[in-house]
């Protein structure tokens, strides 16, 4: 269906106001997008207050912009912000320059694009102005050291910093902070927008002192 923009437009028309919403991924995305847009018409200000610096209407506007581009078959217009389109443009350009390029080499570039530790493909695209960026380098470096206030990431950052300073053995993921040595303690942080220390978190931090 990627090769049939007319089919995308038909799906978009059905999903965005018609009685028949279709079953394609694009049609479902349009339907979800419209539901969120209607929700924000009433609750947008409250959502923005809960998110702090993020404007929900801007995010949803970009969502619709991307759907419209897909519906029109204008994939190249998304190459500076959608991963699979960016990679497709890159790999097709390489294949055009080097028709003998191997599938193994293309697969290596595909994986390198997502390697945030050692990969150079994405950074090269950014440096050549081929990718849209939301933050400058200074803001990125600040974010590496300072988790956003008002979120559980602030608590997670405090825990990781204290655990490393104490030379403790620890593990953490999105919701769970675990101290494994010298004693075992655990704290579960379910609300992504709550930075209030719980009793378990305080116990965790006290064990690191």
WOBELKA-V534084 format. One record per backbone hydrogen bond with DSSP energy under -1.0 kcal/mol. NH is the residue of the N-H (numbers start at 1). CO is the residue of the C=O. If there is no record, write none. Layout:
# WOBELKA-V534084
nh=NH co=CO
nh=NH co=CO
This chain:
# WOBELKA-V534084
nh=4 co=1
nh=8 co=4
nh=9 co=5
nh=10 co=6
nh=11 co=7
nh=12 co=8
nh=13 co=9
nh=14 co=10
nh=15 co=11
nh=16 co=12
nh=28 co=24
nh=29 co=25
nh=30 co=26
nh=31 co=27
nh=32 co=28
nh=33 co=29
nh=34 co=30
nh=35 co=31
nh=36 co=32
nh=37 co=33
nh=38 co=34
nh=39 co=35
nh=40 co=36
nh=41 co=37
nh=43 co=39
nh=44 co=40
nh=47 co=43
nh=48 co=44
nh=49 co=45
nh=50 co=46
nh=51 co=47
nh=52 co=48
nh=59 co=55
nh=60 co=56
nh=61 co=57
nh=62 co=58
nh=63 co=59
nh=64 co=60
nh=65 co=61
nh=66 co=62
nh=67 co=63
nh=68 co=64
nh=69 co=65
nh=70 co=66
nh=71 co=67
nh=72 co=68
nh=73 co=70
nh=74 co=69
nh=75 co=73
nh=78 co=75
nh=79 co=76
nh=81 co=78
nh=82 co=78
nh=86 co=82
nh=87 co=83
nh=88 co=84
nh=89 co=85
nh=90 co=86
nh=91 co=87
nh=92 co=88
nh=93 co=89
nh=94 co=90
nh=95 co=91
nh=96 co=92
nh=97 co=93
nh=98 co=94
nh=101 co=98
nh=106 co=102
nh=107 co=103
nh=108 co=104
nh=109 co=105
nh=110 co=106
nh=111 co=107
nh=112 co=108
nh=113 co=109
nh=114 co=111
nh=115 co=112
nh=116 co=114
nh=119 co=115
nh=124 co=120
nh=125 co=121
nh=126 co=122
nh=127 co=123
nh=128 co=124
nh=129 co=126
nh=130 co=125
nh=132 co=80
nh=140 co=136
nh=141 co=137
nh=142 co=138
nh=143 co=139
nh=144 co=140
nh=145 co=141
nh=146 co=142
nh=152 co=192
nh=154 co=151
nh=156 co=152
nh=157 co=153
nh=158 co=154
nh=159 co=155
nh=160 co=156
nh=161 co=157
nh=162 co=158
nh=163 co=159
nh=164 co=160
nh=165 co=161
nh=166 co=162
nh=168 co=163
nh=169 co=181
nh=171 co=178
nh=173 co=176
nh=177 co=187
nh=178 co=171
nh=179 co=185
nh=180 co=169
nh=181 co=169
nh=185 co=179
nh=187 co=177
nh=189 co=175
nh=194 co=191
nh=202 co=198
nh=203 co=199
nh=204 co=200
nh=205 co=201
nh=206 co=202
nh=207 co=203
nh=208 co=205
nh=209 co=206
